Amino acid sequence: MPRLTIVSTRDYRQHVLEIEERGNGTHSVVVHPPARLGRSREVQPASGSTLLIDLVNQAKAEIDEVMGPKPPPRRPPMRRRFG
């Protein structure tokens, strides 16, 4: 019986994370940066890390390192009261 493979993509800070889950605890995360920032690369798990969420968080940390600190959140526009 063939195994089910799930592939999903998530956008994160102008990058695309391709998350592939193959069952039995095997998974991979590939980071696709914008064309001006280089080539796609697969995230290698840190020592002792076997969970998919750890791999996704590691990929996000690598992207944050390349992109620099996140900008502060924007304030919503002021609402005007009429009346």
MOPAC internal coordinates of N, CA, C and O (Angstrom, degrees):
PM7 1SCF
backbone

  N    0.0000 0     0.00 0     0.00 0    0    0    0
  C    1.4368 1     0.00 0     0.00 0    1    0    0
  C    1.5347 1   108.78 1     0.00 0    2    1    0
  O    1.2310 1   119.34 1   -50.90 1    3    2    1
  N    1.3384 1   118.87 1   129.10 1    3    2    1
  C    1.4568 1   120.59 1  -179.01 1    5    3    2
  C    1.5280 1   110.77 1   -70.10 1    6    5    3
  O    1.2310 1   121.62 1   -28.57 1    7    6    5
  N    1.2984 1   114.51 1   151.43 1    7    6    5
  C    1.4574 1   120.37 1   178.43 1    9    7    6
  C    1.5174 1   110.11 1   -87.00 1   10    9    7
  O    1.2310 1   121.38 1   -27.24 1   11   10    9
  N    1.3010 1   114.96 1   152.76 1   11   10    9
  C    1.4475 1   121.39 1   178.60 1   13   11   10
  C    1.5248 1   109.36 1   -87.82 1   14   13   11
  O    1.2310 1   120.28 1   -49.76 1   15   14   13
  N    1.3227 1   117.06 1   130.24 1   15   14   13
  C    1.4546 1   122.52 1   176.70 1   17   15   14
  C    1.5155 1   108.24 1  -115.44 1   18   17   15
  O    1.2310 1   120.98 1   -51.96 1   19   18   17
  N    1.3196 1   115.72 1   128.04 1   19   18   17
  C    1.4604 1   121.07 1  -179.75 1   21   19   18
  C    1.5213 1   108.18 1  -111.39 1   22   21   19
  O    1.2310 1   120.88 1   -53.53 1   23   22   21
  N    1.3125 1   115.92 1   126.47 1   23   22   21
  C    1.4641 1   121.42 1   177.29 1   25   23   22
  C    1.5239 1   107.31 1  -121.86 1   26   25   23
  O    1.2310 1   120.67 1   -53.01 1   27   26   25
  N    1.3220 1   116.33 1   126.99 1   27   26   25
  C    1.4615 1   120.08 1   176.01 1   29   27   26
  C    1.5245 1   108.73 1  -133.67 1   30   29   27
  O    1.2310 1   121.26 1   -21.36 1   31   30   29
  N    1.3024 1   115.20 1   158.64 1   31   30   29
  C    1.4638 1   120.13 1   179.29 1   33   31   30
  C    1.5225 1   108.87 1  -124.23 1   34   33   31
  O    1.2310 1   121.01 1   -33.85 1   35   34   33
  N    1.3075 1   115.67 1   146.15 1   35   34   33
  C    1.4608 1   123.11 1   177.83 1   37   35   34
  C    1.5179 1   108.34 1  -135.42 1   38   37   35
  O    1.2310 1   120.43 1   -41.96 1   39   38   37
  N    1.3170 1   116.79 1   138.04 1   39   38   37
  C    1.4625 1   121.65 1   174.84 1   41   39   38
  C    1.5187 1   108.63 1   -88.31 1   42   41   39
  O    1.2310 1   120.91 1   -42.38 1   43   42   41
  N    1.3337 1   115.86 1   137.62 1   43   42   41
  C    1.4548 1   120.96 1   177.13 1   45   43   42
  C    1.5164 1   108.57 1  -149.93 1   46   45   43
  O    1.2310 1   120.11 1   -69.05 1   47   46   45
  N    1.3201 1   117.40 1   110.95 1   47   46   45
  C    1.4578 1   123.91 1   175.80 1   49   47   46
  C    1.5307 1   112.62 1    50.21 1   50   49   47
  O    1.2310 1   120.05 1  -125.70 1   51   50   49
  N    1.3074 1   117.52 1    54.30 1   51   50   49
  C    1.4624 1   125.82 1   177.94 1   53   51   50
  C    1.5234 1   112.96 1    71.84 1   54   53   51
  O    1.2310 1   118.85 1  -177.16 1   55   54   53
  N    1.3072 1   119.80 1     2.84 1   55   54   53
  C    1.4554 1   124.11 1   176.23 1   57   55   54
  C    1.5295 1   108.76 1  -106.75 1   58   57   55
  O    1.2310 1   120.76 1   -19.94 1   59   58   57
  N    1.3151 1   116.16 1   160.06 1   59   58   57
  C    1.4549 1   121.33 1   174.88 1   61   59   58
  C    1.5263 1   107.68 1  -116.88 1   62   61   59
  O    1.2310 1   121.02 1   -54.85 1   63   62   61
  N    1.3314 1   115.66 1   125.15 1   63   62   61
  C    1.4655 1   121.14 1   175.71 1   65   63   62
  C    1.5179 1   107.99 1   -97.12 1   66   65   63
  O    1.2310 1   120.52 1   -58.37 1   67   66   65
  N    1.3203 1   116.61 1   121.63 1   67   66   65
  C    1.4643 1   121.95 1   176.77 1   69   67   66
  C    1.5249 1   106.67 1  -101.01 1   70   69   67
  O    1.2310 1   120.66 1   -66.76 1   71   70   69
  N    1.3225 1   116.35 1   113.24 1   71   70   69
  C    1.4582 1   122.24 1  -175.68 1   73   71   70
  C    1.5191 1   108.21 1  -107.43 1   74   73   71
  O    1.2310 1   120.77 1   -56.25 1   75   74   73
  N    1.3261 1   116.13 1   123.75 1   75   74   73
  C    1.4633 1   121.57 1  -178.11 1   77   75   74
  C    1.5221 1   109.09 1  -120.95 1   78   77   75
  O    1.2310 1   120.97 1   -57.06 1   79   78   77
  N    1.3278 1   115.75 1   122.94 1   79   78   77
  C    1.4614 1   122.81 1   179.08 1   81   79   78
  C    1.5303 1   107.44 1  -114.93 1   82   81   79
  O    1.2310 1   120.31 1   -60.22 1   83   82   81
  N    1.3347 1   117.01 1   119.78 1   83   82   81
  C    1.4579 1   121.26 1  -175.65 1   85   83   82
  C    1.5303 1   113.46 1  -107.86 1   86   85   83
  O    1.2310 1   119.64 1  -176.16 1   87   86   85
  N    1.3145 1   118.30 1     3.84 1   87   86   85
  C    1.4598 1   120.84 1  -179.23 1   89   87   86
  C    1.5179 1   111.04 1    85.83 1   90   89   87
  O    1.2310 1   120.69 1   -14.56 1   91   90   89
  N    1.3149 1   116.29 1   165.44 1   91   90   89
  C    1.4716 1   123.06 1  -178.84 1   93   91   90
  C    1.5193 1   112.55 1    56.32 1   94   93   91
  O    1.2310 1   120.47 1  -150.71 1   95   94   93
  N    1.3287 1   116.71 1    29.29 1   95   94   93
  C    1.4584 1   120.31 1   177.43 1   97   95   94
  C    1.5150 1   114.93 1    76.23 1   98   97   95
  O    1.2310 1   119.52 1  -169.41 1   99   98   97
  N    1.3215 1   118.52 1    10.59 1   99   98   97
  C    1.4649 1   120.17 1   177.33 1  101   99   98
  C    1.5250 1   108.74 1   -99.16 1  102  101   99
  O    1.2310 1   121.25 1   -49.84 1  103  102  101
  N    1.3117 1   115.22 1   130.16 1  103  102  101
  C    1.4554 1   121.26 1  -177.67 1  105  103  102
  C    1.5154 1   109.04 1  -155.62 1  106  105  103
  O    1.2310 1   121.67 1   -14.11 1  107  106  105
  N    1.3372 1   114.42 1   165.89 1  107  106  105
  C    1.4609 1   119.73 1   176.98 1  109  107  106
  C    1.5207 1   108.83 1  -151.32 1  110  109  107
  O    1.2310 1   121.38 1   -24.04 1  111  110  109
  N    1.3214 1   114.97 1   155.96 1  111  110  109
  C    1.4634 1   121.78 1   176.57 1  113  111  110
  C    1.5218 1   107.26 1  -130.50 1  114  113  111
  O    1.2310 1   120.90 1   -53.46 1  115  114  113
  N    1.3305 1   115.88 1   126.54 1  115  114  113
  C    1.4611 1   122.36 1   178.13 1  117  115  114
  C    1.5241 1   107.66 1  -115.67 1  118  117  115
  O    1.2310 1   120.64 1   -49.28 1  119  118  117
  N    1.3280 1   116.38 1   130.72 1  119  118  117
  C    1.4596 1   122.28 1   179.76 1  121  119  118
  C    1.5241 1   107.95 1  -100.28 1  122  121  119
  O    1.2310 1   120.91 1   -56.58 1  123  122  121
  N    1.3469 1   115.87 1   123.42 1  123  122  121
  C    1.4569 1   122.35 1   176.64 1  125  123  122
  C    1.5323 1   107.65 1  -109.24 1  126  125  123
  O    1.2310 1   119.82 1   -77.69 1  127  126  125
  N    1.3461 1   117.95 1   102.31 1  127  126  125
  C    1.4665 1   120.04 1   179.68 1  129  127  126
  C    1.5224 1   111.03 1   -80.25 1  130  129  127
  O    1.2310 1   120.24 1   -11.45 1  131  130  129
  N    1.3431 1   117.16 1   168.55 1  131  130  129
  C    1.4621 1   119.48 1   172.59 1  133  131  130
  C    1.5371 1   109.56 1   -60.67 1  134  133  131
  O    1.2310 1   120.30 1   -23.06 1  135  134  133
  N    1.3000 1   117.03 1   156.94 1  135  134  133
  C    1.4691 1   121.58 1  -174.84 1  137  135  134
  C    1.5264 1   112.39 1   -56.81 1  138  137  135
  O    1.2310 1   119.70 1   146.61 1  139  138  137
  N    1.3231 1   118.19 1   -33.39 1  139  138  137
  C    1.4649 1   120.52 1  -177.53 1  141  139  138
  C    1.5270 1   113.09 1   -74.23 1  142  141  139
  O    1.2310 1   119.97 1   167.75 1  143  142  141
  N    1.3399 1   117.67 1   -12.25 1  143  142  141
  C    1.4648 1   120.66 1  -176.66 1  145  143  142
  C    1.5273 1   114.33 1  -106.28 1  146  145  143
  O    1.2310 1   119.55 1  -172.82 1  147  146  145
  N    1.3109 1   118.46 1     7.18 1  147  146  145
  C    1.4634 1   119.05 1   174.09 1  149  147  146
  C    1.5142 1   114.40 1   118.52 1  150  149  147
  O    1.2310 1   122.00 1    19.04 1  151  150  149
  N    1.3394 1   113.78 1  -160.96 1  151  150  149
  C    1.4622 1   121.73 1  -174.46 1  153  151  150
  C    1.5235 1   111.58 1   -97.49 1  154  153  151
  O    1.2310 1   121.39 1   -14.01 1  155  154  153
  N    1.3238 1   114.94 1   165.99 1  155  154  153
  C    1.4652 1   121.16 1   175.16 1  157  155  154
  C    1.5203 1   109.42 1   -69.75 1  158  157  155
  O    1.2310 1   121.12 1   -29.68 1  159  158  157
  N    1.3283 1   115.47 1   150.32 1  159  158  157
  C    1.4623 1   119.37 1   178.55 1  161  159  158
  C    1.5220 1   109.68 1  -147.63 1  162  161  159
  O    1.2310 1   121.16 1   -30.36 1  163  162  161
  N    1.3181 1   115.38 1   149.64 1  163  162  161
  C    1.4582 1   121.04 1   176.91 1  165  163  162
  C    1.5219 1   108.78 1   -91.38 1  166  165  163
  O    1.2310 1   120.68 1   -43.10 1  167  166  165
  N    1.3185 1   116.30 1   136.90 1  167  166  165
  C    1.4540 1   121.67 1  -179.61 1  169  167  166
  C    1.5206 1   108.50 1   -81.64 1  170  169  167
  O    1.2310 1   120.88 1   -55.69 1  171  170  169
  N    1.3256 1   115.92 1   124.31 1  171  170  169
  C    1.4626 1   121.41 1   178.04 1  173  171  170
  C    1.5252 1   108.84 1   -87.93 1  174  173  171
  O    1.2310 1   119.66 1   -46.59 1  175  174  173
  N    1.3361 1   118.25 1   133.41 1  175  174  173
  C    1.4678 1   119.65 1  -177.56 1  177  175  174
  C    1.5201 1   112.18 1   -64.76 1  178  177  175
  O    1.2310 1   121.47 1   -36.63 1  179  178  177
  N    1.3367 1   114.80 1   143.37 1  179  178  177
  C    1.4608 1   120.56 1   175.67 1  181  179  178
  C    1.5235 1   108.51 1   -69.58 1  182  181  179
  O    1.2310 1   120.26 1   -15.25 1  183  182  181
  N    1.3035 1   117.11 1   164.75 1  183  182  181
  C    1.4635 1   120.98 1  -176.99 1  185  183  182
  C    1.5260 1   110.84 1   -59.18 1  186  185  183
  O    1.2310 1   120.79 1   -53.17 1  187  186  185
  N    1.3137 1   116.10 1   126.83 1  187  186  185
  C    1.4589 1   122.05 1   176.45 1  189  187  186
  C    1.5174 1   115.20 1    79.38 1  190  189  187
  O    1.2310 1   119.23 1   177.86 1  191  190  189
  N    1.3071 1   119.07 1    -2.14 1  191  190  189
  C    1.4613 1   122.08 1  -178.29 1  193  191  190
  C    1.5266 1   109.68 1   -90.53 1  194  193  191
  O    1.2310 1   120.41 1   -60.16 1  195  194  193
  N    1.3274 1   116.82 1   119.84 1  195  194  193
  C    1.4586 1   119.51 1  -179.63 1  197  195  194
  C    1.5203 1   113.05 1  -122.32 1  198  197  195
  O    1.2310 1   119.47 1   175.65 1  199  198  197
  N    1.3222 1   118.62 1    -4.35 1  199  198  197
  C    1.4549 1   121.20 1  -178.20 1  201  199  198
  C    1.5190 1   111.46 1   -87.32 1  202  201  199
  O    1.2310 1   120.95 1   -33.47 1  203  202  201
  N    1.3206 1   115.79 1   146.53 1  203  202  201
  C    1.4603 1   121.61 1   179.66 1  205  203  202
  C    1.5274 1   110.90 1   -63.64 1  206  205  203
  O    1.2310 1   119.87 1   138.92 1  207  206  205
  N    1.3202 1   117.85 1   -41.08 1  207  206  205
  C    1.4617 1   120.56 1  -179.19 1  209  207  206
  C    1.5280 1   111.22 1   -63.04 1  210  209  207
  O    1.2310 1   120.14 1   145.67 1  211  210  209
  N    1.3334 1   117.33 1   -34.33 1  211  210  209
  C    1.4636 1   120.26 1   176.45 1  213  211  210
  C    1.5241 1   111.01 1   -64.58 1  214  213  211
  O    1.2310 1   120.85 1   141.40 1  215  214  213
  N    1.3286 1   115.98 1   -38.60 1  215  214  213
  C    1.4618 1   120.55 1   179.27 1  217  215  214
  C    1.5338 1   110.93 1   -68.21 1  218  217  215
  O    1.2310 1   120.18 1   140.27 1  219  218  217
  N    1.3318 1   117.25 1   -39.73 1  219  218  217
  C    1.4656 1   121.10 1   178.24 1  221  219  218
  C    1.5325 1   109.86 1   -66.08 1  222  221  219
  O    1.2310 1   120.11 1   136.03 1  223  222  221
  N    1.3277 1   117.40 1   -43.97 1  223  222  221
  C    1.4638 1   120.72 1   178.35 1  225  223  222
  C    1.5255 1   111.57 1   -63.97 1  226  225  223
  O    1.2310 1   120.18 1   144.42 1  227  226  225
  N    1.3188 1   117.26 1   -35.58 1  227  226  225
  C    1.4644 1   121.11 1   177.10 1  229  227  226
  C    1.5303 1   110.04 1   -66.03 1  230  229  227
  O    1.2310 1   120.29 1   139.38 1  231  230  229
  N    1.3290 1   117.05 1   -40.62 1  231  230  229
  C    1.4658 1   120.85 1   177.90 1  233  231  230
  C    1.5280 1   110.27 1   -63.49 1  234  233  231
  O    1.2310 1   120.18 1   137.72 1  235  234  233
  N    1.3332 1   117.26 1   -42.28 1  235  234  233
  C    1.4638 1   120.48 1   178.34 1  237  235  234
  C    1.5232 1   111.15 1   -64.24 1  238  237  235
  O    1.2310 1   120.17 1   141.55 1  239  238  237
  N    1.3277 1   117.29 1   -38.45 1  239  238  237
  C    1.4649 1   120.49 1   178.43 1  241  239  238
  C    1.5257 1   110.88 1   -64.58 1  242  241  239
  O    1.2310 1   120.03 1   140.58 1  243  242  241
  N    1.3433 1   117.55 1   -39.42 1  243  242  241
  C    1.4598 1   120.77 1   177.44 1  245  243  242
  C    1.5294 1   110.93 1   -64.42 1  246  245  243
  O    1.2310 1   120.35 1   140.86 1  247  246  245
  N    1.3336 1   116.94 1   -39.14 1  247  246  245
  C    1.4623 1   120.83 1   178.59 1  249  247  246
  C    1.5243 1   109.88 1   -66.50 1  250  249  247
  O    1.2310 1   120.25 1   137.59 1  251  250  249
  N    1.3253 1   117.13 1   -42.41 1  251  250  249
  C    1.4672 1   120.83 1   178.40 1  253  251  250
  C    1.5255 1   111.10 1   -61.42 1  254  253  251
  O    1.2310 1   120.51 1   144.50 1  255  254  253
  N    1.3210 1   116.63 1   -35.50 1  255  254  253
  C    1.4671 1   120.87 1   178.83 1  257  255  254
  C    1.5283 1   110.70 1   -65.70 1  258  257  255
  O    1.2310 1   120.48 1   140.51 1  259  258  257
  N    1.3216 1   116.68 1   -39.49 1  259  258  257
  C    1.4678 1   121.57 1  -179.14 1  261  259  258
  C    1.5287 1   110.82 1   -74.30 1  262  261  259
  O    1.2310 1   120.26 1   138.19 1  263  262  261
  N    1.3276 1   117.10 1   -41.81 1  263  262  261
  C    1.4614 1   121.91 1  -173.93 1  265  263  262
  C    1.5281 1   113.43 1   -84.17 1  266  265  263
  O    1.2310 1   119.72 1   165.98 1  267  266  265
  N    1.3062 1   118.13 1   -14.02 1  267  266  265
  C    1.4605 1   120.27 1  -178.25 1  269  267  266
  C    1.5161 1   110.98 1    87.90 1  270  269  267
  O    1.2310 1   120.46 1     4.34 1  271  270  269
  N    1.3195 1   116.72 1  -175.66 1  271  270  269
  C    1.4669 1   119.43 1  -177.56 1  273  271  270
  C    1.5238 1   111.81 1   -65.43 1  274  273  271
  O    1.2310 1   121.30 1   -30.24 1  275  274  273
  N    1.3222 1   115.12 1   149.76 1  275  274  273
  C    1.4562 1   120.25 1   178.41 1  277  275  274
  C    1.5205 1   109.84 1   -70.68 1  278  277  275
  O    1.2310 1   120.36 1   -37.81 1  279  278  277
  N    1.3319 1   116.92 1   142.19 1  279  278  277
  C    1.4674 1   118.84 1   176.57 1  281  279  278
  C    1.5293 1   109.57 1   -70.11 1  282  281  279
  O    1.2310 1   120.31 1   -26.60 1  283  282  281
  N    1.3434 1   117.02 1   153.40 1  283  282  281
  C    1.4691 1   118.43 1   178.41 1  285  283  282
  C    1.5250 1   110.28 1   -65.63 1  286  285  283
  O    1.2310 1   120.26 1   -29.02 1  287  286  285
  N    1.3346 1   117.11 1   150.98 1  287  286  285
  C    1.4703 1   118.94 1   179.59 1  289  287  286
  C    1.5268 1   111.30 1   -64.38 1  290  289  287
  O    1.2310 1   121.13 1   -34.17 1  291  290  289
  N    1.3019 1   115.44 1   145.83 1  291  290  289
  C    1.4619 1   120.61 1  -179.89 1  293  291  290
  C    1.5247 1   110.45 1   -76.78 1  294  293  291
  O    1.2310 1   121.59 1   -36.32 1  295  294  293
  N    1.3248 1   114.57 1   143.68 1  295  294  293
  C    1.4573 1   119.12 1   175.43 1  297  295  294
  C    1.5142 1   108.61 1   -78.65 1  298  297  295
  O    1.2310 1   120.20 1   -37.95 1  299  298  297
  N    1.3297 1   117.23 1   142.05 1  299  298  297
  C    1.4756 1   118.16 1   176.58 1  301  299  298
  C    1.5235 1   110.07 1   -67.97 1  302  301  299
  O    1.2310 1   120.10 1   -27.78 1  303  302  301
  N    1.3048 1   117.41 1   152.22 1  303  302  301
  C    1.4744 1   119.59 1  -179.35 1  305  303  302
  C    1.5262 1   110.73 1   -64.05 1  306  305  303
  O    1.2310 1   121.32 1   -30.04 1  307  306  305
  N    1.3067 1   115.08 1   149.96 1  307  306  305
  C    1.4690 1   120.64 1   178.59 1  309  307  306
  C    1.5270 1   109.44 1   -69.56 1  310  309  307
  O    1.2310 1   120.90 1   -43.46 1  311  310  309
  N    1.3066 1   115.88 1   136.54 1  311  310  309
  C    1.4634 1   119.96 1   177.07 1  313  311  310
  C    1.5200 1   109.07 1   -88.33 1  314  313  311
  O    1.2310 1   121.30 1   -40.84 1  315  314  313
  N    1.2975 1   115.12 1   139.16 1  315  314  313
  C    1.4497 1   120.04 1   177.85 1  317  315  314
  C    1.5182 1   109.60 1   -95.27 1  318  317  315
  O    1.2310 1   121.61 1   -40.68 1  319  318  317
  N    1.2838 1   114.53 1   139.32 1  319  318  317
  C    1.4558 1   119.90 1   176.90 1  321  319  318
  C    1.5280 1   108.96 1  -101.81 1  322  321  319
  O    1.2310 1   121.17 1   -53.05 1  323  322  321
  N    1.2633 1   115.36 1   126.95 1  323  322  321
  C    1.4729 1   120.90 1   176.70 1  325  323  322
  C    1.5165 1   108.21 1  -110.32 1  326  325  323
  O    1.2310 1   120.73 1   -48.89 1  327  326  325
  N    1.2838 1   116.20 1   131.11 1  327  326  325
  C    1.4675 1   116.90 1   174.80 1  329  327  326
  C    1.4746 1   116.19 1   138.54 1  330  329  327
  O    1.2310 1   120.10 1   180.00 1  331  330  329

